[in-house]
């Protein structure tokens, strides 16, 4: 699996940081919707990369992030409303962060 480029890391960090602002400074509903779209776009690319790691070589972080991603993207926000969407975005941000860390930490096996 190819490592992340500097440009990709910068974009991922920016999106994650937008989801990590203090709870009382949550963005407008429109900004949260854009953030969710950006997190899903970014997360999907990371998910595809992490999913290429052989199951036998996946770290607990990688396995957990893949499972969490599948659940979150399938379930979506569990309640209607701004607060649920904001909590959903924050959850996606944590998962995107875990996917990015799983890629950074991945060390392919050198065994034949």
Contact map, one row per residue, 1 for C-alpha under 8 A:
1110000000000000000000000000000000000000000000001001100000000000000000000000000000000000000000000000000000000000
1111000000000000000000000000000000000000000000000000000000000000000000000000000000000000000000000000000000000000
1111100000000000000000000000000000000000000000000000000000000000000000000000000000000000000000000000001100000000
0111110110000000000000000000000000000000000000000000000000000000000000000000000000000000000000000000001100000000
0011111110000000000000000000000000000000000000000000000000000000000000000000000000000000000000000000000000000000
0001111111000000000000000000000000000000000000000000000000000000000000000000000000000000000000000000000000000000
0000111111100000000000000000000000000000000000000000000000000000000000000000000000000000000000000000000000000000
0001111111110000000000000000000000000000000000000000000000000000000000000000000000000000000000000000000000000000
0001111111111000000000000000000000000000000000000000000000000000000000000000000000000000000000000000000000000000
0000011111111100000000000000000000000000000000000000000000000000000000000000000000000000000000000000000000000000
0000001111111110000000000000000000000000000000000000000000000000000000000000000000000000000000000000000000000000
0000000111111111000000000000000000000000010000000000000000000000000000000000000000000000000000010001000000000000
0000000011111111100000000000000000000000000000000000000000000000000000000000000000000000000000000000000000000000
0000000001111111110000000000000000000000000000000000000000000000000000000000000000000000000000000000000000000000
0000000000111111111000000000000000100110000000000000000000000000000000000000000000000000000010000000000000000000
0000000000011111111100000000000000000010000000000000000000000000000000000000000000000000000011011000000000000000
0000000000001111111110000000000000000000000000000000000000000000000000000000000000000000000000000000000000000000
0000000000000111111110000000000000100000000000000000000000000000000000000000000000000000000000000000000000000000
0000000000000011111110000000000000100000000000000000000000000000000000000000000000000000110010000000000000000000
0000000000000001111111000000000000000000000000000000000000000000000000000000000000000000010010000000000000000000
0000000000000000111111101100000000000000000000000000000000000000000000000000000000000000000000000000000000000000
0000000000000000000111111100000000000000000000000000000000000000000000000000000000000000000000000000000000000000
0000000000000000000011111100000000000000000000000000000000000000000000000000000000000000000000000000000000000000
0000000000000000000001111100000000000000000000000000000000000000000000000000000000000000000000000000000000000000
0000000000000000000011111110000000000000000000000000000000000000000000000000000000000000000000000000000000000000
0000000000000000000011111111000000000000000000000000000000000000000000000000000000000100000000000000000000000000
0000000000000000000000001111111100000000000000000000000000000000000000000000000000000000000000000000000000000000
0000000000000000000000000111111100000000000000000000000000000000000000000000000000000000000000000000000000000000
0000000000000000000000000011111110000000000000000000000000000000000000000000000001000000000000000000000000000000
0000000000000000000000000011111111000000000000000000000000000000000000000000000000000000000000000000000000000000
0000000000000000000000000011111111100000000000000000000000000000000000000000000000000000000000000000000000000000
0000000000000000000000000011111111110000000000000000000000000000000000000000000000001100100000000000000000000000
0000000000000000000000000000111111111000000000000000000000000000000000000000000000001000000000000000000000000000
0000000000000000000000000000011111111100000000000000000000000000000000000000000000000000000000000000000000000000
0000000000000010011000000000001111111110000000000000000000000000000000000000000000000000100000000000000000000000
0000000000000000000000000000000111111111000000000000000000000000000000000000000000000001100100000000000000000000
0000000000000000000000000000000011111111100000000000000000000000000000000000000000000000000000000000000000000000
0000000000000010000000000000000001111111110000000000000000000000000000000000000000000000000000000000000000000000
0000000000000011000000000000000000111111111000000000000000000000000000000000000000000000100110010000000000000000
0000000000000000000000000000000000011111111100000000000000000000000000001000000000000000000100000000000000000000
0000000000000000000000000000000000001111111110000000000000000000000000000000000000000000000000000000000000000000
0000000000010000000000000000000000000111111111000000000000000000000000000000000000000000000000010000000000000000
0000000000000000000000000000000000000011111111100000000000000000000010000000000000000000000100110010000000000000
0000000000000000000000000000000000000001111111110000000000000000000000000000000000000000000000000000000000000000
0000000000000000000000000000000000000000111111111000000000000000000000000000000000000000000000000000000000000000
0000000000000000000000000000000000000000011111111100000000000000000000000000000000000000000000010011001000000000
0000000000000000000000000000000000000000001111111110000000000000010010000000000000000000000000000010000000000000
0000000000000000000000000000000000000000000111111111000000000000000000000000000000000000000000000000000000000000
1000000000000000000000000000000000000000000011111111100000000000000000000000000000000000000000000000001000000000
0000000000000000000000000000000000000000000001111111100000000100010000000000000000000000000000000010011000000000
0000000000000000000000000000000000000000000000111111110000000000010000000000000000000000000000000000000000000000
1000000000000000000000000000000000000000000000011111110000000000000000000000000000000000000000000000000000000000
1000000000000000000000000000000000000000000000001111111011000000000000000000000000000000000000000000000000000000
0000000000000000000000000000000000000000000000000011111111000000000000000000000000000000000000000000000000000000
0000000000000000000000000000000000000000000000000000111111000000000000000000000000000000000000000000000000000000
0000000000000000000000000000000000000000000000000000011111000000000000000000000000000000000000000000000000000000
0000000000000000000000000000000000000000000000000000111111100000000000000000000000000000000000000000000000011000
0000000000000000000000000000000000000000000000000000111111111110000000000000000000000000000000000000000001000000
0000000000000000000000000000000000000000000000000000000011111110000000000000000000000000000000000000010001000000
0000000000000000000000000000000000000000000000000000000001111111000000000000000000000000000000000000000000000000
0000000000000000000000000000000000000000000000000000000001111111100000000000000000000000000000000110010000000000
0000000000000000000000000000000000000000000000000100000001111111110000000000000000000000000000000110011000000000
0000000000000000000000000000000000000000000000000000000001111111111000000000000000000000000000000000000000000000
0000000000000000000000000000000000000000000000000000000000011111111100000000000000000000000000000000000000000000
0000000000000000000000000000000000000000000000000000000000001111111110000000000000000000000000110110000000000000
0000000000000000000000000000000000000000000000100110000000000111111111000000000000000000000000000010000000000000
0000000000000000000000000000000000000000000000000000000000000011111111100000000000000000000000000000000000000000
0000000000000000000000000000000000000000000000000000000000000001111111110000000000000000000000100000000000000000
0000000000000000000000000000000000000000001000100000000000000000111111111000000000000000000100100000000000000000
0000000000000000000000000000000000000000000000000000000000000000011111111100000000000000000000000000000000000000
0000000000000000000000000000000000000000000000000000000000000000001111111110000000000000000000000000000000000000
0000000000000000000000000000000000000000000000000000000000000000000111111111100000000001000100000000000000000000
0000000000000000000000000000000000000001000000000000000000000000000011111111000000000000000000000000000000000000
0000000000000000000000000000000000000000000000000000000000000000000001111111000000000000000000000000000000000000
0000000000000000000000000000000000000000000000000000000000000000000000111111110000000000000000000000000000000000
0000000000000000000000000000000000000000000000000000000000000000000000011111110000000001000000000000000000000000
0000000000000000000000000000000000000000000000000000000000000000000000010011111100011011000000000000000000000000
0000000000000000000000000000000000000000000000000000000000000000000000000011111100010000000000000000000000000000
0000000000000000000000000000000000000000000000000000000000000000000000000000111110011000000000000000000000000000
0000000000000000000000000000000000000000000000000000000000000000000000000000111111011000000000000000000000000000
0000000000000000000000000000000000000000000000000000000000000000000000000000001111111000000000000000000000000000
0000000000000000000000000000100000000000000000000000000000000000000000000000000111111100000000000000000000000000
0000000000000000000000000000000000000000000000000000000000000000000000000000000011111110000000000000000000000000
0000000000000000000000000000000000000000000000000000000000000000000000000000111111111111000000000000000000000000
0000000000000000000000000000000110000000000000000000000000000000000000000000101111111111100000000000000000000000
0000000000000000000000000100000100000000000000000000000000000000000000000000000001111111110000000000000000000000
0000000000000000000000000000000000000000000000000000000000000000000000000000100000111111111000000000000000000000
0000000000000000000000000000000000010000000000000000000000000000000000010001100000011111111100000000000000000000
0000000000000000001000000000000100110010000000000000000000000000000000000000000000001111111110000000000000000000
0000000000000000001100000000000000000000000000000000000000000000000000000000000000000111111111000000000000000000
0000000000000000000000000000000000000000000000000000000000000000000000000000000000000011111111100000000000000000
0000000000000000000000000000000000010011001000000000000000000000000010010000000000000001111111110000000000000000
0000000000000011001100000000000000000010000000000000000000000000000000000000000000000000111111111000000000000000
0000000000000001000000000000000000000000000000000000000000000000000000000000000000000000011111111100000000000000
0000000000000000000000000000000000000000001000000000000000000000100110000000000000000000001111111110000000000000
0000000000010001000000000000000000000010011001000000000000000000100000000000000000000000000111111111000000000000
0000000000000001000000000000000000000000000000000000000000000000000000000000000000000000000011111111100000000000
0000000000000000000000000000000000000000000000000000000000001100100000000000000000000000000001111111110000000000
0000000000000000000000000000000000000000001001100100000000001100110000000000000000000000000000111111111000000000
0000000000010000000000000000000000000000000001000000000000000000000000000000000000000000000000011111111100000000
0000000000000000000000000000000000000000000000000000000000000000000000000000000000000000000000001111111110000000
0000000000000000000000000000000000000000000000000100000000101100000000000000000000000000000000000111111111000000
0011000000000000000000000000000000000000000001001100000000000100000000000000000000000000000000000011111111000000
0011000000000000000000000000000000000000000000000000000000000000000000000000000000000000000000000001111111000000
0000000000000000000000000000000000000000000000000000000000000000000000000000000000000000000000000000111111100000
0000000000000000000000000000000000000000000000000000000001100000000000000000000000000000000000000000011111110000
0000000000000000000000000000000000000000000000000000000000000000000000000000000000000000000000000000000011111000
0000000000000000000000000000000000000000000000000000000010000000000000000000000000000000000000000000000001111100
0000000000000000000000000000000000000000000000000000000010000000000000000000000000000000000000000000000000111110
0000000000000000000000000000000000000000000000000000000000000000000000000000000000000000000000000000000000011111
0000000000000000000000000000000000000000000000000000000000000000000000000000000000000000000000000000000000001111
0000000000000000000000000000000000000000000000000000000000000000000000000000000000000000000000000000000000000111
